Amino acid sequence: MLVNGNTDLYNRETEEYIVAYIDLLGIKSEMNKGNKEQQLAMNKLYNLYTHSIDTTRMIEWEENKEINFKIFSDNILMSRKLSKDNDKRKLEVKTLIYCVAHFQALAASDSVGWLLRGGIAVGQLFVDDIMVWGQALLKTYDLESNIAIYPRIVLDSTVVNEVQKNDELSDFIRKDFDGVYFLNYLSMCHFYGEMLSSGFEMIQENNLLYRNERIYQKLYWHMEFINRELDRKNEQKR
């Protein structure tokens, strides 16, 4: 097909990826605040994104170099192409899980003080500098918008199967009260209680003007989760 005189070979194809779709909660309300508050929120968001990406790039894992980041306002898509080789595939899944967990932990800490929700799935995807397309994108968007509900990153059954093959990742899975599997991002955090406690105070302050039953549910779920995990690590007061 000719577009502006250039011939397109139509040779693009989707491939198998592990994909995370994340939505930061409450950002739209931050955009509606006064100019000073808007600028602060924008810069916090920018720093959260850039720090997460820079940290991923700095870790000397070959698999990290091929993690793709797509960012639009309060949404972020992280993706990593998967190999057919079992050993390589385990490392590729691990790098994406670690990357997402680090992002969520940083967001919940006193560095940022925001909650998020999302989904992770394995499926077909095409991604380049221009566009993102594929079944995996639809899966993760559905998990975030229809299943997550609470500030958690839901794991599709395809991801649960992948993670269960890797003993290193077993603690990253939690099964919630409603039977939904989600990412335990605190698996990689130690002595994080004080930062999470301060972060929770910030989260409450950010939602003070907009509190309703739905927001209370999200705050309660988050508080219960972090208390449960800190108790499990015996790090409640650290």
Secondary structure, DSSP 8 states (H G I E B T S, - for coil): -EETTEE-------EEEEEEEEEETTHHHHHTS-HHHHHHHHHHHHHHHHHHHHHHHHS--GGGGG-EEEEETTEEEEEEE--SSHHHHHHHHHHHHHHHHHHHHHHHSTTT---EEEEEEEEEEEE-SS-EESHHHHHHHHIIIIII-SS-EEE-HHHHHHHHT-GGGGGGEEE-TTS-EEE-GGGG--S-HHHHHHHHHHHHHHTGGG--HHHHHHHHHHHHHHHHHHHHHT-TT-
